Every structure is written in structure tokens, then in C-alpha cells.
């Protein structure tokens, strides 16, 4: 057997083995929790919205991957089926257009876009829908470069109290996250966050909640959710808002009702009653008469 034959024989053995190895790796990776969540930074039961967001994300990627495989397969098939044969001369017969194919190329992408739009719009409407009478209402005030939290009197909050946050100090050394401003939320209770800015544009982002919303000067944006998992989650400003934007960090602590009530009582004991409203805002354009 010649060296070329031996090389071809080895290649014929290696290619199927490599293909099986890749397929096996993909199949095994599909069993991981990260894969089932689409590698999103959250579990399905973090809030009442996270499962729907993860499903939309994962199903969209599956659909796009299937479409991609079909497209790549057709491209490879065309390359092989219509390749230039040995001994061929001149050019193949040229066609100027194919009306059925052109209609197909227009209608199929249009149908795909409409389907994606339908499911995305349904998910977005579910996420942005406000609750008529939320159990807890919190006025969240973004400021350079920290956060104030006003727990407003209502269903689960008997007396209005507030918590004032200070800027994180990042100097390259480990720091205690417990010193960050902390937003307390009761588990399994509907919460409305009223997002306001004291100065410039900020953005309220808790990655584990899979939701982010801009905070605009002079305008209140609303985020409604029901936390369904206990724990402490990282939060940050996601809109470049000045020199110390990276230090505008906070925690979100989802606790039991008893722990939530105890936190509000501790704020009241410190004398932090009432609300720190817009009188502490410092946007000069909004204060002009």
C-alpha cells in the first residue's frame, strides 16, 4: 500500500471519530444547567418573569440554529452539486430570475420576523405590565454614584421609611459587599419599583432578574416583579453616568416577610422615616422656572 493510500485510510478513520466526539460533546453539554438556562445569569425561579425570559431566549436560539443548519446545508449542497466538473468548458446556462424562488425568499424571512416579533412582544408585555395594587412600592432614586430607597406606605409597608446609599470604594482591593446599598424585597410578594433619577441618566440592572430599565431625569419608569427565590443578588448601574459609574453598585436581598418587616423596623428605629423625594434632586434643567 502506498503512503497516499495509508494517509487516505487514516483520514477516513479519523473524520468519523472526530465527528462522533463533537456530537458527543454537544449532547453532553446540552444536559448541563447552564445550557438549559441558555447560559443566562439566573435560575428559572428567581422572579415571576425569569422563566419566560429564559424560554424566549433558548427557543429563539434553537430556532435560529435550525435555520442556520438548513442554510449552511443548502450552501454546501450547491457548492458540491454545481461545482465545475472535470473537462467542462465555458459557463453553465445563466438564468436571470426565478419568480417562485424570489417569492419564497421574501415570504419566509418575513414570516420568521413576524413570529419572532409575536413571541417577543408577548414576553415584553408580561414583563412591563404593572400591578394595580402591588404589595410593596419602592421609590428607587439613582444618583451620582449610589442609590436611595424609599419604602412607601402601602399594603405591606405600614409607615414610610427610607435608606440612603453611599458610593462603593473600589481601589483594587477586596471590599465588603455588605457595605453596599441594599434593597430589601419580600419573597413571593408583588413589588413595584418606581425608578427616578436625581441628576443624570442611570440604569437599574439586576442581572439575576434578567431585567434592566433606564432611569431618566424628570420621568418615572416602573419595574414590576414578584421575587420567588430567597438570596442576595448583585445590582449595578448599566448606563455610563460619569467618572465613578463603575462604583455605582448595590445589593438586592430577597428575604422572608418577617425579615423584611424587621428591616423596615430597623430603619424606623434609626429615625429614617418618611421619604427622600425630589427635593434632593440636583438636575438644574428640571429646576428652572
C-alpha positions as CSV (number, residue, x, y, z in Angstrom):
1,X,0.0,0.0,0.0
2,X,1.4,3.4,-0.9
3,X,1.9,6.2,1.5
4,X,-1.0,8.2,-0.1
5,X,-3.4,5.2,0.4
6,X,-2.3,4.9,4.1
7,X,-2.9,8.6,4.6
8,X,-6.3,8.4,3.0
9,X,-7.2,5.4,5.1
10,X,-6.2,7.2,8.3
11,X,-8.2,10.3,7.3
12,X,-11.2,8.0,6.6
13,X,-11.0,6.7,10.2
14,X,-10.2,10.0,11.9
15,X,-13.1,12.0,10.4
16,X,-15.9,9.8,11.7
17,X,-14.3,9.6,15.1
18,X,-13.9,13.3,15.3
19,X,-17.5,13.8,14.2
20,X,-18.7,11.4,16.9
21,X,-16.6,13.2,19.6
22,X,-18.0,16.6,18.6
23,X,-21.6,15.2,18.6
24,X,-21.0,13.6,22.0
25,X,-19.6,16.8,23.5
26,X,-22.6,18.8,22.2
27,X,-25.0,16.2,23.6
28,X,-23.3,16.2,27.0
29,X,-23.2,20.0,27.2
30,X,-26.9,20.0,26.5
31,X,-27.5,18.3,29.8
32,X,-26.0,21.0,32.0
33,X,-28.0,23.5,33.9
34,X,-26.2,26.4,32.2
35,X,-27.2,25.0,28.8
36,X,-30.9,24.6,29.9
37,X,-30.9,28.2,31.0
38,X,-29.2,29.4,27.8
39,X,-26.1,30.4,29.8
40,X,-28.2,33.3,31.3
41,X,-27.1,34.7,34.7
42,X,-30.2,33.4,36.5
43,X,-32.3,30.4,37.5
44,X,-35.8,29.9,36.3
45,X,-37.4,30.7,39.7
46,X,-35.6,33.9,40.6
47,X,-38.6,36.1,39.8
48,X,-42.0,35.5,38.2
49,X,-40.5,36.7,34.9
50,X,-37.2,34.8,34.6
51,X,-38.7,31.5,33.4
52,X,-40.5,33.2,30.5
53,X,-37.4,35.2,29.5
54,X,-35.2,32.1,29.6
55,X,-37.7,30.2,27.5
56,X,-37.9,33.0,24.9
57,X,-34.1,33.2,24.7
58,X,-33.5,29.4,24.5
59,X,-36.2,28.7,22.0
60,X,-35.1,31.6,19.8
61,X,-31.6,30.3,19.7
62,X,-32.8,26.7,18.9
63,X,-34.9,28.1,16.0
64,X,-32.1,30.2,14.7
65,X,-29.7,27.3,14.9
66,X,-32.0,25.0,12.9
67,X,-32.4,27.7,10.3
68,X,-28.6,28.2,10.2
69,X,-28.1,24.4,9.7
70,X,-30.6,24.3,6.9
71,X,-28.9,27.4,5.2
72,X,-25.4,26.0,5.6
73,X,-26.6,22.7,4.3
74,X,-28.1,24.3,1.2
75,X,-24.9,26.3,0.6
76,X,-22.7,23.2,0.9
77,X,-25.1,21.3,-1.4
78,X,-24.9,24.0,-4.0
79,X,-21.1,24.1,-3.8
80,X,-20.9,20.3,-4.4
81,X,-23.8,19.8,-6.8
82,X,-23.0,22.7,-9.1
83,X,-19.2,22.6,-8.9
84,X,-17.2,22.8,-12.1
85,X,-16.7,19.2,-13.5
86,X,-13.5,18.0,-15.0
87,X,-13.4,18.7,-18.7
88,X,-16.2,21.2,-18.6
89,X,-15.8,24.2,-20.9
90,X,-17.5,27.6,-21.0
91,X,-20.1,28.7,-18.5
92,X,-23.3,27.0,-17.3
93,X,-26.6,28.3,-18.6
94,X,-27.4,31.6,-16.9
95,X,-30.8,32.4,-15.5
96,X,-31.9,36.0,-14.9
97,X,-34.6,35.3,-12.3
98,X,-36.8,32.6,-10.8
99,X,-40.1,34.1,-9.6
100,X,-41.2,31.3,-7.3
101,X,-37.8,31.2,-5.5
102,X,-37.8,35.0,-5.2
103,X,-41.3,35.0,-3.6
104,X,-40.1,32.2,-1.3
105,X,-37.1,34.2,-0.3
106,X,-39.3,37.2,0.6
107,X,-42.2,35.4,2.4
108,X,-40.1,33.0,4.6
109,X,-37.9,35.7,6.2
110,X,-41.0,37.9,6.6
111,X,-42.9,35.1,8.3
112,X,-39.9,34.4,10.6
113,X,-39.7,38.1,11.7
114,X,-43.4,38.2,12.4
115,X,-43.2,35.0,14.5
116,X,-40.2,36.3,16.5
117,X,-42.0,39.7,17.0
118,X,-45.1,37.9,18.3
119,X,-43.4,35.9,21.0
120,X,-41.1,38.8,21.9
121,X,-44.0,41.2,22.2
122,X,-45.9,38.8,24.4
123,X,-42.9,38.4,26.7
124,X,-42.3,42.1,26.9
125,X,-45.9,42.9,27.7
126,X,-45.8,40.4,30.5
127,X,-42.6,41.9,31.9
128,X,-43.7,45.6,31.7
129,X,-47.3,45.1,32.9
130,X,-48.0,47.0,36.1
131,X,-49.9,45.5,39.0
132,X,-52.9,47.6,40.1
133,X,-52.3,47.3,43.8
134,X,-48.8,46.0,44.5
135,X,-48.0,44.6,47.9
136,X,-44.8,46.7,48.1
137,X,-44.0,50.0,46.4
138,X,-40.4,51.3,46.5
139,X,-39.2,54.6,45.1
140,X,-35.7,53.9,43.8
141,X,-33.6,57.1,43.3
142,X,-30.4,56.8,41.3
143,X,-27.7,59.4,41.9
144,X,-24.1,60.0,41.2
145,X,-22.9,57.5,42.3
146,X,-25.2,55.5,44.5
147,X,-28.9,54.7,45.4
148,X,-31.6,55.8,47.7
149,X,-34.5,53.5,48.5
150,X,-37.9,54.9,49.7
151,X,-40.2,52.2,51.1
152,X,-43.6,53.9,50.5
153,X,-46.5,53.4,52.8
154,X,-49.0,50.9,51.5
155,X,-50.2,47.3,51.8
156,X,-47.1,45.6,53.4
157,X,-45.4,48.8,54.5
158,X,-47.3,50.5,57.3
159,X,-45.0,53.6,57.7
160,X,-42.8,55.1,55.0
161,X,-39.1,54.7,55.7
162,X,-36.0,55.3,53.6
163,X,-32.5,54.0,53.2
164,X,-29.6,56.1,51.9
165,X,-26.7,54.6,50.0
166,X,-23.2,55.7,49.6
167,X,-20.7,55.1,46.7
168,X,-18.7,52.0,46.6
169,X,-14.9,52.5,47.1
170,X,-13.1,50.3,44.5
171,X,-9.3,50.6,45.0
172,X,-8.3,47.3,43.6
173,X,-8.5,45.5,46.9
174,X,-11.3,43.2,48.1
175,X,-14.2,45.0,49.7
176,X,-17.1,44.0,51.9
177,X,-20.3,43.8,49.7
178,X,-22.4,44.2,52.8
179,X,-21.4,47.9,52.9
180,X,-23.2,48.5,49.6
181,X,-26.7,50.0,49.4
182,X,-29.1,47.1,49.9
183,X,-32.6,46.9,48.5
184,X,-34.8,44.6,50.6
185,X,-37.6,42.7,48.8
186,X,-40.1,40.2,50.4
187,X,-40.3,36.9,48.7
188,X,-43.5,35.9,46.9
189,X,-44.9,39.4,47.2
190,X,-45.6,41.7,44.2
191,X,-43.2,44.7,44.1
192,X,-43.4,47.9,42.1
193,X,-40.1,49.8,41.7
194,X,-40.6,53.4,40.8
195,X,-37.3,54.4,39.2
196,X,-36.2,58.0,39.3
197,X,-33.0,59.9,38.8
198,X,-31.6,62.7,40.9
199,X,-29.3,64.0,38.3
200,X,-28.3,62.2,35.0
201,X,-29.4,59.1,33.1
202,X,-28.8,55.9,35.0
203,X,-29.9,52.3,34.5
204,X,-31.2,49.9,37.1
205,X,-29.9,46.4,36.5
206,X,-30.0,43.2,38.5
207,X,-28.5,40.5,36.2
208,X,-30.2,37.7,38.1
209,X,-33.6,39.2,37.4
210,X,-32.9,39.3,33.6
211,X,-34.4,42.8,33.5
212,X,-32.9,46.2,33.1
213,X,-34.5,49.6,32.8
214,X,-33.2,53.1,32.3
215,X,-33.7,55.8,34.9
216,X,-34.4,59.2,33.2
217,X,-34.3,62.7,34.8
218,X,-37.8,64.1,35.1
219,X,-39.5,60.8,34.2
220,X,-40.6,57.8,36.4
221,X,-40.1,54.3,34.9
222,X,-41.8,51.3,36.5
223,X,-40.5,47.8,37.1
224,X,-43.0,45.3,38.5
225,X,-41.9,41.8,39.6
226,X,-42.5,39.2,42.2
227,X,-39.3,37.7,43.7
228,X,-39.7,33.9,44.1
229,X,-36.3,32.9,45.4
230,X,-34.5,33.9,48.6
231,X,-31.0,35.2,48.3
232,X,-28.7,38.1,47.7
233,X,-28.2,39.4,44.2
234,X,-25.7,41.9,42.7
235,X,-27.0,45.1,41.2
236,X,-25.3,47.9,39.3
237,X,-25.9,51.0,37.1
238,X,-25.8,49.9,33.5
239,X,-25.6,53.4,31.9
240,X,-22.4,55.4,31.8
241,X,-23.2,58.2,34.2
242,X,-19.9,59.9,35.0
243,X,-16.4,59.4,36.4
244,X,-17.4,56.8,39.1
245,X,-20.0,54.9,37.2
246,X,-18.3,51.6,37.9
247,X,-18.7,52.2,41.7
248,X,-22.5,52.7,41.5
249,X,-23.2,49.2,42.9
250,X,-25.9,47.8,45.2
251,X,-27.3,44.6,46.5
252,X,-30.8,43.2,46.3
253,X,-31.7,40.9,49.2
254,X,-34.8,38.8,48.8
255,X,-36.0,37.8,52.3
256,X,-38.9,36.4,54.2
257,X,-41.8,38.7,55.2
258,X,-40.6,38.6,58.8
259,X,-37.0,39.7,57.8
260,X,-38.5,42.4,55.5
261,X,-40.6,43.8,58.4
262,X,-37.6,43.7,60.7
263,X,-35.5,45.7,58.2
264,X,-38.2,48.3,57.9
265,X,-38.4,48.5,61.7
266,X,-34.6,49.0,62.0
267,X,-34.8,51.9,59.5
268,X,-37.6,53.4,61.6
269,X,-35.6,53.0,64.8
270,X,-32.8,55.0,63.2
271,X,-35.2,57.8,62.5
272,X,-35.2,57.3,58.8
273,X,-38.9,57.8,58.4
274,X,-40.8,59.5,55.6
275,X,-39.4,59.8,52.1
276,X,-36.3,61.4,50.5
277,X,-38.2,62.7,47.4
278,X,-37.3,65.0,44.6
279,X,-36.3,67.9,46.8
280,X,-32.9,66.3,46.9
281,X,-32.6,66.0,43.2
282,X,-30.0,68.2,41.6
283,X,-30.7,68.4,37.9
284,X,-30.6,72.1,37.1
285,X,-32.6,71.8,33.9
286,X,-35.6,70.4,35.8
287,X,-35.4,73.1,38.5
288,X,-35.6,76.0,36.0
289,X,-38.8,78.0,36.2
